Amino acid sequence: MGCLSFYLGDNFSRHRNVYGGFSSGQQPYDVPLIATSALSSSLSSSEDSIPEVDSKLQTSTSSTRSYTTKADEYFSKHNNNIPLPTIIHDNLQRLIPKEKQTVNNKFLIIGDVHGCLEELKLLVEKATKEHNQGEQFTAVILLGDLCNKGPHSASTIQYVRQQPNWYSIRGNHDDRSLLAALGDEKQMNKPRYEWVKGLSDIDIKWMSNLPYTIRIPKTMFNNNNIKQDILLVHAALDPTIELEKQDIDTMVTIRELIVEGKSQPWAKVWEGPEFVVFGHDAKRGRQNEHFAIGLDTGCVYGGQLTGIILPEMRVVSVDALKEHQPVKRKKI
């Protein structure tokens, strides 16, 4: 950052209390990720609002929870905390089977879904028909926050998990929901987490192993316009810290940084070397910076669900079918 006086702002300090400030350099299952007491105290009153009932929720799925997964075992042995995923920073070249990769790879990256399953299906259908000649994408990757606030949280997790060559990273709402699903009483007693009773052991295993970032190497593109790796993260990255040492809370909660005493969107000061695609910031909507693009356009609040097609860097959106949750506005 040159001679800039650079440090993380008040928003970062507040969220460090939620996630404990753990570095992604720690080994999975070695240390707790979220302290439940700090997490519970950090949630605003809006977190208790009741989302729409998931009409797609299969009541029979609640009986498929044995509470014996590795995540459950870790939760019970480590003071009701959730574990880190097996691979914190993954690579799309590793995830996609070699036989599925081509010289003309095309990827669809999608912003925060928040349980808006119907809009997710519409967006993928639109992108496929209008921008990929009706062919399936090499991979569809979601930027986290699959759940909470919207009408079909459990069904969205199950749908995404079951799609071939679909992947996701973890967001703050995925982590909080996982905490509730593992049995944290304070979280389970909140009406907004009633839907987690519809998750199965398979869902829990899948959620607990979602990485916090996915790298798409530039070598996966047969396109001269892609001159740097693409890095996917839910919320933000600290430009002063290498990827392997990024704090979990930075990657899932931060929106702003303090640079020389002034608060700025973190993406404005990100200078690479990777080009970052992120979500999490519905208030600002789509953000277009030199080395980053933000895709959270507030579908759950009645806005749009937005994706970007690579390597063309073509943005595609669908309107929300309705306002699933009102925007929380500050009282004047």
Number of C-alpha atoms within 10 A of each C-alpha: 11 5 6 8 10 18 15 17 18 14 16 19 14 14 20 20 17 21 24 17 18 19 16 22 14 14 14 16 17 11 15 20 25 26 18 22 14 15 18 15 10 14 12 9 7 11 16 15 14 16 21 17 14 18 9 14 20 13 11 11 14 16 12 13 18 10 17 12 16 15 25 23 15 21 21 17 11 16 12 22 24 27 26 27 22 14 16 22 20 19 17 16 15 10 13 16 10 9 6 10 14 12 10 12 16 21 23 25 25 28 32 30 31 27 27 26 23 14 22 25 13 16 22 21 15 16 24 17 13 11 14 15 9 12 11 17 18 17 21 21 20 25 29 32 28 29 29 26 27 25 25 26 32 25 23 25 23 17 13 19 17 12 11 11 17 20 22 27 25 26 28 21 19 23 24 22 24 25 29 23 26 25 18 20 13 13 22 19 13 14 13 21 25 18 26 24 21 23 25 21 21 14 19 22 16 15 21 23 18 24 22 25 25 24 19 21 17 17 13 18 20 14 15 8 11 18 13 15 18 21 22 29 27 32 28 29 26 21 19 12 10 9 16 12 13 20 21 26 28 25 24 29 24 26 22 22 26 19 18 11 11 10 15 14 17 20 27 16 20 21 15 16 12 19 21 24 26 30 31 29 24 20 10 14 17 19 19 13 15 13 18 22 19 26 29 28 28 28 29 27 19 17 20 26 26 27 31 21 20 18 20 13 15 12 16 20 23 19 16 21 14 14 14 20 18 10 13 8 6 5 4 3
